[in-house]
Amino acid sequence: MVSAPLSIVASMLARARLGEALTAIVGVSLAGWAFGACGNAPAVGDQGLPAVLGTHTGLVESVAFSRDGRTLASGGEELRLWDVLARKQIGEPLNKFVVLGGLGAFGRDGRTVATAAAFDQAIRLWDGRTHKRLGQSLRGHTDSIGSVAFSPDGRTLASTSFDETIRLWSLRTNKQLAPFIGQASGPANLAFSPDGRTLATSRRGRTIGLWDVRTRRRFGADLIGHRGFVVDVVFSPDGRTLASTGADKDGTIRLWSVRTRKQLGRALAGHEATAAPFSQGGVTDVAFSPDGRTLASGGVDGTIRLWSVRTHKQLGAPLRGHSEGFTGVAFSPDGRTLASSGSEDGTVRLWSARPRRRGSP
């Protein structure tokens, strides 16, 4: 590629200001998604090529499994649900309008979906089965919304915005709770810890702040190390480790001790540089396996890579199939299947989570 596709450039400019481009595609993000009781997820065979579930008509940036592993959601300019066993789409897309700078997430009940659009700075709640609106919109942000996350108990929704605030919303009353005290750089993702007591999000672009959900105050030192805009943050299943990705030109992932606020070992590096401006080597999404031993990452280079959390080494060969652009990743609940989405090719794919040997097709 001589230059980046127009959609990548447009999304980065929409998501970042003053030249600090965030390597993410505008649309739906599926942070904090959950369904009912956990069950057995179907596994994809170990052959080299992935299974393609389907293709979005527009940009797609995120994927998430239901708790029983039988349903997959993919989001971007529209939100689609997929039957993993039948490898077919379920119903029509939930969002029939372009979600600019917005998001979508499933609550713990497996039915409540949150979406947001930049044009009116509102968060909307939907019934994922009937596709009908639930109650009034959540309003309070004064600029484009960057990300949203459901609390583990499903009672609260958190959101960030370009207005540099973090807001909490009661899902019982659809009312805003007391605001957070401090500054947050709006466009990056945010994440609840597994116990729901801590919220992680980017601060001033290249650092990560940890917040006490009860007091709404930031505590401890910021996590500093990324050279580019922080794109994604996610807690390990035990809550002790935080993984972060950024628009770093060296294409790195960093692991942090939540207790000490220190980086754990060397950065995980391997994603390749691309011709996309502002995002050479950027890592766009990261996910822990259910047992916390493996990390999956998706990069602007269109590859998916698996990493050992213990050794920080890459496991096997990269998974290739997506075009360059925002690549989303998610593990199935049993850890055997990996789902991915590619912003430029619009496809949603399933892979075996077993690392491939280097040199395999």
Secondary structure as UniProt FT lines:
FT   HELIX           6..15
FT   TURN            18..19
FT   TURN            31..32
FT   STRAND          51..55
FT   STRAND          60..65
FT   TURN            67..68
FT   STRAND          71..76
FT   STRAND          79..83
FT   TURN            84..87
FT   STRAND          88..90
FT   TURN            100..101
FT   STRAND          103..106
FT   TURN            108..109
FT   STRAND          112..117
FT   TURN            118..121
FT   STRAND          122..127
FT   TURN            128..130
FT   STRAND          138..139
FT   STRAND          145..150
FT   TURN            152..153
FT   STRAND          156..161
FT   TURN            162..163
FT   STRAND          166..170
FT   TURN            171..174
FT   STRAND          175..176
FT   TURN            186..187
FT   STRAND          190..192
FT   TURN            194..195
FT   STRAND          198..203
FT   TURN            204..206
FT   STRAND          207..212
FT   TURN            213..216
FT   STRAND          217..218
FT   STRAND          223..224
FT   STRAND          230..235
FT   TURN            237..238
FT   STRAND          241..246
FT   TURN            249..250
FT   STRAND          252..257
FT   TURN            258..260
FT   STRAND          268..269
FT   TURN            277..278
FT   TURN            280..281
FT   STRAND          283..288
FT   TURN            290..291
FT   STRAND          294..299
FT   STRAND          304..308
FT   TURN            309..311
FT   STRAND          314..319
FT   STRAND          327..331
FT   TURN            333..334
FT   STRAND          337..342
FT   TURN            343..345
FT   STRAND          347..352
FT   TURN            358..359
//
